[in-house]
Amino acid sequence: AARSRRDAMAAWPPPAAPEPSPDDGFQSLRARLTGAQTRAAGDLAGQLVFRILPGGTCELWRGSGEHVKDVAELSVASVLAAAAEDAERTGYAPSVLLVDQALVPALRRALCNTPTTASALPAGRAHNDAVLFSPSQPARRVEVPRGAAVKIIGLQNAADLNGRGAKIQRFDPKAGRYRVQLDGDGDRCARVRPANLLQLIEVIHVTSGAFGRIRDKAVNGEGKAPGERDGYLVNGGPPIFGATDIKSFWACEDTCVPVGTCVRVEYSDPAWDAQNQALVERVDLGKRLYIVRGGADAERKVEVAFGAVRV
């Protein structure tokens, strides 16, 4: 009897009862989060990042760098709804919601007794303003536009066309090739894969701030020597002795292409189309990152380093 009393005293006070969920109208959203599986610690896909856009709307991203969707407004209700929707779609409750500091206290109260918490988004990532990103562009097809100037490079079976300038006519998605009209050769056309076309576009050198136009591909990664980098020969840069047509080497990681440019992502990913084409939607010059859109439905968005794309 004495031992049982000691055991009872050791267990005193009894564990506190779980804090009751507030009656705030979000009970059904909390239930959808509670019913989902819990993500492993450190899983970046479990971070949902809400970035504010000019005008009050915001974008929903995963911590792994994948765009989920756009959100009309940033509020406790909209954030909880987005989290619950993501939990139902993936089967996993998000581990943390990164939001604007002002929303954190109310959101934490609303997330009571769920596997999800809320934290403040670091100030440098909280807003997609003009300092970080250029404005969104109207959605268009993920392909090099008609009439764009290109140079043919790297052909094996028709090597005589290498170095020839051309204009884009159209892209054939089934064949995975562009039909281009050769410059200075009447109506002669060729069908060329995106990897064998170099866009002759205006670009900016991130380090120096110089502007220039791509004229050639400097190094093909397959045959480069140790220490050499992929890049472009660019006409432009700081004038030397008054010259305005200087051909300089600009490494890919130092070269920023304009928003709206169709690029090729240089790593294998089954979510892209067969040609790895994507459209640059925003640019972060400080981090040397593009936000690109592509994929089978042309709606997938990810962050990609400057050095991981080619034009």
N, C-alpha and C positions, 0 to 999 in steps of 0.2 A: 504494500500500500504506500509506504514511504517512497519507494522507487518511482511508482507511478505519479506521485505528487511532484517529485523532482523533475520528471520528464515533462509534466504539464507546465511547471514553472519555466523550464528551459525554453519551451515553445511560446512563452508569453513575451510580448503581446502577440496575438494572432496576426497573420499577414493581412495587410490592408486590402480591402475589397477594391477591385478595379474601378477606376474613376468612371462614373457614368458618362456616356456620350452625351454631349449637349443636344438639346431639342432645338436645333437651328435650321431645320429644313434640309440638311445634307445627309440624313440617315441612309437613304438609298445609295448615295454615292459612296459613303463609307463602307457600306455592305459589299459593294462591288470590289473595293480595294482589299477588304479583309478576306474575301473569298478567293483571292488569287494567290499564287505561290510567291514566296519571298525570294528575291534575287540574292546571289552570293555577294559577300562584302567585296567592294572594290570593282564591281561590274559597272563599267561606264555606261552601258546601255540602260542601266537602271536610273541614271540621272536624267531628269527632264529639265531642260533649260529654257526659260521663257525670256526671250530678248525683245525689248521694246523697240518699236519702229516709230518714225515720225508720224504724228497724227493720233497716237494712242493705240494703234493695233500692235500686235506682236507676233513673233515667230516662235514655234515650239521645236526645239532641237534635242537630240540625245547628247549626253556627254561624250559619246563615241564619235561625234561629228556628223551625224545623219539628221537631215531635216525631216520632221514628222508632218507638220502642217502649219498653216497660219491660223492665228486665234484673233477673233474680232476685237476683243477687249481683254484687259488684264484685271481680273477680279477674283475673289475667293471662289465664287460659283464657277467661273469659266476655267480656272486652274484645276479645281476638283473634277469637273466634268471631263477635261482633257486627260487627267490622270486615270480616271475610271475607265474611260474609253480605251486608253492604251493598255490597261490591265486586262480588259476583256479581249482585246485583239491579240496580245502576246501571251496571255496566261500568267504573267508575272506583274506583281504590283511594283511600281517604281519605288526605289529606295529613298530618293530625295528629290525634292522639287526646288530648283534654284530660281528664285524670283527676286523682284525688287524689294529692298529692305523694308519699305513701308508696308508690304503685304505679309511679311513673315509672322508677326504675332497672331493675327487673325487666322491665318492659314494653319498655324500649329494647333490652335484651339480646335479648328474644324477637323483636323486629322487625328484627333484623339482616338486611341485604341485601334489604330491601323498600323500596318508595317511601314508606312510612309511618313517621312518628316519633311520639314521645309527649312531651307537655309537661304541666307542672303547671297545673291549673285555678286561676284566681285565687280567692283565699279567699272573696271576696264572692259567687262563683257556685258554689262547691263543694258547698254543702249547701242543700237545700230544707227549711229548718226553719221554725218558727213565726214567726220574725222576718221572713222573706222571703215565705212563702206560707202560706195557710190550708190545712188538710188536704184531701186528695182527697175528692171526693164520689162516692157510687155513681152509675154511669153511668145516664142516663135519656134519653128521647127529646128531640131538640133542637127544642123548641117551648114556648110559654108554657103553663103548666099550666091545667087545667080549674078554673074558679072564680076565676081571677086578675082583679083589678079593673083596668080599662083605660078610657081616654078616646078617643073617635073624633076624628081630626084630619085636615085636609087633603083631604077628599073634594071632588070636582068635580061629579059627577053627582047626588049626594045630599047637597048641602051642608047641608040642614036637620038632618042627623045630627051635624055637626061640633060638638064640645063636649059631646056626650052621654056619660054614663057607661055602662058595660056590664060584663058578666062573660063570660069566655071559656067556651065550651061545648066546642069541639073544633077541631082544625086539619085541613083537607083538603089533603094534600100535592099531589094532582093539580091542584086548582084554585089552589093557592097562596094560600088565604084561610082566615081564622078565621071560624067561626060564633060570633057573640056575642049574648047576650040583653040587650036594652036595659033599663037601670034605670028603674023606675017606669012601665013601659008594658006591663004584663001579660006576655004570652008573645011579644011582638014581637021578632023576631031580624033580624040583618043579617049579610051575608057581606063581610068586610073584609080587605084585604091587610095584612100585618104593618107596612108602612111607614105605614099610616094608623091605627095603634093606638099609644097611649102607655101604658106600664105605670105604674100609680100605686103605686110601691114605696118602701120605706124605703131611703135612701141615706146616705152619709157625705161630708162636705166635707173633702177631703184637707188643705187648708191650715189650716183652723181646727179640724178634728176634730169639728165639729158634726154632729148627726144630724138628718134631716128626711125628709119624704115628698114625692115628686114630685106636683105638682098640675096642671101644664100644660107645654107646650112653649113656650119663650121666643122663639126665633128660628128661622125656617126658612131654612136655608142658601141656598136658591135666590134669595131676595129680600132678603138682608141687606145693609146698607150697609157700605162699607169700614171695617174695624176692629171690626165687630160679630162676636160669637162665637155659635155654636150652644150651647144650654144649656137649662135647665129652670127653671121657677118652682117653688120648693120651700117647703112650710110647715115652718118650723123654724129652727134657727140660734140664735145667742146671744140670750137673752131681753133685750128692751128694755123697761124700765119694767114688768117683770113679764109682758109679753105672751108667749103661747106659740104663737100662730098667725100668725107673721110670714111673709109671702110674699117670698122672696128669689130673686134670679137666681144660679144656680150654673152656670158653664160646664161643658161636657161633660168637658174635660180636668181639671177640679177635682172631679168627681163620681165616687165609687166605688160600684158596685152590688154586692150580695151575691154570694158564691159560689153557683152553681146558677141564676143568672138567665139567661134566654134573651135574647140581644141580637142586633142587626143590625150586621154589619160594613159600614162605610161606604165601602169601596173595592172595585172590581170584581176578582173573582178566580174563574176558572172552577172552582176546586176546591170552592167553597162551593155550597150548594143555590141554587135559583133566587131565593130570598128573602134570601140572604146571612145566614141565621140561624146562630147558634153559641151554645154553652153555656159560661158562665164556670166554669172548674174551679179556678183559683188566682188570687191577686191579689198583686202586688208593689207595695205602697204607695210605697216609696221611689223606684222608677223609673216609677211610674204606668203599670204594664203589667198587662194581663190575660193569662192563659194560657187560651185558649178551645178548645173542641172542636166540630167540625162537619164539613161536607163531605158528599159523596154517601153515604158509608158511616158518617157520624157518628163517625169515629175520627180524623180529622185534627186535630192540635194545633198551634197557632202562638201566638206572642206578639203582642199587639195593644195599642197605646196607648189609654189611657182616652178620648182625644179622637176615636178612630176608630170608636167604637161608639155605638149609640143604643138606647134602650129604648122 
